[in-house]
Amino acid sequence: MEKVFSTLRSFIDNSGKTKFCITCGGMATQEALFDVGDGVTLIEKYCDTCAKKEVH
């Protein structure tokens, strides 16, 4: 599966459940959207620091 970066947007959790960064395990503050083909979008959550390093 090839994932192609699409966009990065702020993530605000309204459910009351903490979401964690997939890289470091810290609190997620950003959502990265990736196009994986066939109209499917993958959403990965990152903290601010990891979003700057991991998403391009």
FIVOSE-694368 format. One record per atom (N, C-alpha, C): chain; atom name; x, y, z. Coordinates in Angstrom, 1 decimal, m for minus. Layout:
+--------+-------+--------+--------+--------+
! chaine ! atome !      u !      v !      w !
+--------+-------+--------+--------+--------+
!      A !    CA !      X !      Y !      Z !
...
+--------+-------+--------+--------+--------+
This chain:
+--------+-------+--------+--------+--------+
! chaine ! atome !      u !      v !      w !
+--------+-------+--------+--------+--------+
!      A !     N !    0.8 !   m1.2 !    0.0 !
!      A !    CA !    0.0 !    0.0 !    0.0 !
!      A !     C !    0.9 !    1.2 !    0.0 !
!      A !     N !    0.7 !    2.1 !   m1.0 !
!      A !    CA !    1.4 !    3.3 !   m1.0 !
!      A !     C !    0.5 !    4.4 !   m0.5 !
!      A !     N !    1.0 !    5.2 !    0.5 !
!      A !    CA !    0.2 !    6.3 !    1.0 !
!      A !     C !    0.8 !    7.6 !    0.5 !
!      A !     N !    0.0 !    8.5 !    0.0 !
!      A !    CA !    0.4 !    9.8 !   m0.6 !
!      A !     C !   m0.2 !   10.8 !    0.3 !
!      A !     N !    0.7 !   11.7 !    0.9 !
!      A !    CA !    0.3 !   12.7 !    1.8 !
!      A !     C !   m0.7 !   13.7 !    1.1 !
!      A !     N !   m1.8 !   14.0 !    1.8 !
!      A !    CA !   m2.8 !   14.9 !    1.2 !
!      A !     C !   m2.8 !   16.2 !    2.0 !
!      A !     N !   m3.0 !   16.2 !    3.3 !
!      A !    CA !   m3.2 !   17.4 !    4.1 !
!      A !     C !   m2.9 !   17.2 !    5.5 !
!      A !     N !   m2.6 !   18.2 !    6.3 !
!      A !    CA !   m2.4 !   18.2 !    7.7 !
!      A !     C !   m3.4 !   19.2 !    8.3 !
!      A !     N !   m4.1 !   18.8 !    9.3 !
!      A !    CA !   m5.1 !   19.7 !   10.0 !
!      A !     C !   m5.0 !   19.5 !   11.5 !
!      A !     N !   m5.5 !   20.5 !   12.2 !
!      A !    CA !   m5.5 !   20.5 !   13.6 !
!      A !     C !   m6.5 !   19.4 !   14.1 !
!      A !     N !   m6.2 !   18.8 !   15.1 !
!      A !    CA !   m7.1 !   17.7 !   15.7 !
!      A !     C !   m7.5 !   18.2 !   17.1 !
!      A !     N !   m8.8 !   18.3 !   17.3 !
!      A !    CA !   m9.4 !   18.6 !   18.6 !
!      A !     C !  m10.3 !   17.5 !   19.0 !
!      A !     N !  m10.0 !   16.8 !   20.1 !
!      A !    CA !  m10.8 !   15.7 !   20.5 !
!      A !     C !  m12.0 !   16.2 !   21.3 !
!      A !     N !  m13.2 !   15.9 !   20.8 !
!      A !    CA !  m14.5 !   16.3 !   21.5 !
!      A !     C !  m15.1 !   15.2 !   22.2 !
!      A !     N !  m14.6 !   14.0 !   22.1 !
!      A !    CA !  m15.2 !   12.8 !   22.7 !
!      A !     C !  m14.8 !   12.6 !   24.1 !
!      A !     N !  m13.8 !   13.3 !   24.6 !
!      A !    CA !  m13.3 !   13.2 !   26.0 !
!      A !     C !  m12.3 !   12.1 !   26.1 !
!      A !     N !  m12.0 !   11.4 !   25.0 !
!      A !    CA !  m11.0 !   10.3 !   25.1 !
!      A !     C !   m9.7 !   10.8 !   24.4 !
!      A !     N !   m8.6 !   10.7 !   25.1 !
!      A !    CA !   m7.3 !   11.2 !   24.6 !
!      A !     C !   m6.9 !   10.3 !   23.5 !
!      A !     N !   m6.5 !   10.9 !   22.4 !
!      A !    CA !   m5.9 !   10.2 !   21.2 !
!      A !     C !   m4.4 !   10.4 !   21.3 !
!      A !     N !   m3.6 !    9.4 !   20.9 !
!      A !    CA !   m2.2 !    9.5 !   21.0 !
!      A !     C !   m1.5 !    9.5 !   19.6 !
!      A !     N !   m0.3 !   10.2 !   19.7 !
!      A !    CA !    0.5 !   10.3 !   18.5 !
!      A !     C !    1.0 !    8.9 !   18.1 !
!      A !     N !    1.0 !    8.5 !   16.8 !
!      A !    CA !    1.4 !    7.2 !   16.4 !
!      A !     C !    2.9 !    7.0 !   16.4 !
!      A !     N !    3.6 !    8.1 !   16.6 !
!      A !    CA !    5.1 !    8.0 !   16.6 !
!      A !     C !    5.7 !    7.9 !   18.0 !
!      A !     N !    5.3 !    8.9 !   18.8 !
!      A !    CA !    5.9 !    9.0 !   20.2 !
!      A !     C !    5.0 !    8.6 !   21.3 !
!      A !     N !    3.7 !    8.5 !   21.1 !
!      A !    CA !    2.7 !    8.2 !   22.1 !
!      A !     C !    2.2 !    9.4 !   22.9 !
!      A !     N !    2.7 !   10.6 !   22.6 !
!      A !    CA !    2.2 !   11.8 !   23.2 !
!      A !     C !    0.8 !   12.1 !   22.8 !
!      A !     N !    0.3 !   13.2 !   23.4 !
!      A !    CA !   m1.1 !   13.6 !   23.0 !
!      A !     C !   m1.2 !   14.1 !   21.6 !
!      A !     N !   m2.1 !   13.6 !   20.8 !
!      A !    CA !   m2.2 !   14.0 !   19.4 !
!      A !     C !   m2.9 !   15.4 !   19.3 !
!      A !     N !   m2.3 !   16.2 !   18.4 !
!      A !    CA !   m2.9 !   17.5 !   18.1 !
!      A !     C !   m3.1 !   17.8 !   16.7 !
!      A !     N !   m2.6 !   16.9 !   15.8 !
!      A !    CA !   m2.7 !   17.0 !   14.4 !
!      A !     C !   m3.2 !   15.7 !   13.7 !
!      A !     N !   m3.9 !   15.9 !   12.6 !
!      A !    CA !   m4.3 !   14.8 !   11.8 !
!      A !     C !   m3.7 !   14.9 !   10.4 !
!      A !     N !   m3.0 !   13.8 !   10.0 !
!      A !    CA !   m2.5 !   13.8 !    8.7 !
!      A !     C !   m3.4 !   12.9 !    7.8 !
!      A !     N !   m3.8 !   13.4 !    6.7 !
!      A !    CA !   m4.6 !   12.6 !    5.7 !
!      A !     C !   m3.8 !   12.1 !    4.6 !
!      A !     N !   m3.9 !   10.9 !    4.2 !
!      A !    CA !   m3.1 !   10.3 !    3.2 !
!      A !     C !   m4.1 !    9.6 !    2.2 !
!      A !     N !   m3.9 !    9.7 !    0.9 !
!      A !    CA !   m4.6 !    9.0 !   m0.1 !
!      A !     C !   m4.0 !    7.7 !   m0.4 !
!      A !     N !   m4.7 !    6.6 !   m0.2 !
!      A !    CA !   m4.2 !    5.3 !   m0.4 !
!      A !     C !   m4.8 !    4.6 !   m1.6 !
!      A !     N !   m5.5 !    5.3 !   m2.4 !
!      A !    CA !   m6.1 !    4.8 !   m3.7 !
!      A !     C !   m7.5 !    4.3 !   m3.5 !
!      A !     N !   m8.2 !    4.2 !   m4.6 !
!      A !    CA !   m9.6 !    3.7 !   m4.7 !
!      A !     C !  m10.5 !    4.6 !   m3.8 !
!      A !     N !  m10.2 !    5.9 !   m3.7 !
!      A !    CA !  m11.1 !    6.7 !   m2.9 !
!      A !     C !  m11.0 !    6.6 !   m1.4 !
!      A !     N !   m9.9 !    5.9 !   m0.9 !
!      A !    CA !   m9.8 !    5.6 !    0.5 !
!      A !     C !   m8.8 !    6.6 !    1.1 !
!      A !     N !   m9.1 !    7.2 !    2.2 !
!      A !    CA !   m8.2 !    8.1 !    2.9 !
!      A !     C !   m7.9 !    7.6 !    4.3 !
!      A !     N !   m6.6 !    7.5 !    4.5 !
!      A !    CA !   m6.0 !    7.1 !    5.8 !
!      A !     C !   m5.8 !    8.3 !    6.7 !
!      A !     N !   m6.2 !    8.3 !    7.9 !
!      A !    CA !   m6.0 !    9.4 !    8.9 !
!      A !     C !   m5.1 !    8.9 !   10.0 !
!      A !     N !   m4.0 !    9.6 !   10.1 !
!      A !    CA !   m3.0 !    9.3 !   11.2 !
!      A !     C !   m2.9 !   10.5 !   12.1 !
!      A !     N !   m2.8 !   10.2 !   13.4 !
!      A !    CA !   m2.8 !   11.3 !   14.4 !
!      A !     C !   m1.3 !   11.5 !   14.9 !
!      A !     N !   m0.9 !   12.8 !   15.0 !
!      A !    CA !    0.4 !   13.1 !   15.5 !
!      A !     C !    0.4 !   14.2 !   16.5 !
!      A !     N !    1.5 !   14.3 !   17.3 !
!      A !    CA !    1.7 !   15.5 !   18.1 !
!      A !     C !    2.3 !   16.5 !   17.2 !
!      A !     N !    2.4 !   17.8 !   17.6 !
!      A !    CA !    3.0 !   18.9 !   16.8 !
!      A !     C !    4.4 !   18.6 !   16.4 !
!      A !     N !    5.2 !   18.1 !   17.3 !
!      A !    CA !    6.6 !   17.8 !   17.0 !
!      A !     C !    6.8 !   16.7 !   16.0 !
!      A !     N !    6.1 !   15.6 !   16.2 !
!      A !    CA !    6.2 !   14.5 !   15.2 !
!      A !     C !    5.6 !   14.8 !   13.9 !
!      A !     N !    4.5 !   15.6 !   13.8 !
!      A !    CA !    3.9 !   16.0 !   12.6 !
!      A !     C !    4.9 !   16.7 !   11.7 !
!      A !     N !    5.7 !   17.6 !   12.3 !
!      A !    CA !    6.7 !   18.4 !   11.5 !
!      A !     C !    7.8 !   17.5 !   11.0 !
!      A !     N !    8.2 !   16.4 !   11.7 !
!      A !    CA !    9.2 !   15.5 !   11.3 !
!      A !     C !    8.8 !   14.4 !   10.4 !
!      A !     N !    7.6 !   13.8 !   10.6 !
!      A !    CA !    7.1 !   12.6 !   10.0 !
!      A !     C !    6.3 !   12.9 !    8.7 !
!      A !     N !    5.6 !   14.0 !    8.6 !
!      A !    CA !    4.7 !   14.2 !    7.5 !
!      A !     C !    5.3 !   15.1 !    6.5 !
!      A !     N !    5.3 !   14.6 !    5.2 !
!      A !    CA !    5.9 !   15.4 !    4.2 !
!      A !     C !    5.2 !   15.2 !    2.9 !
+--------+-------+--------+--------+--------+
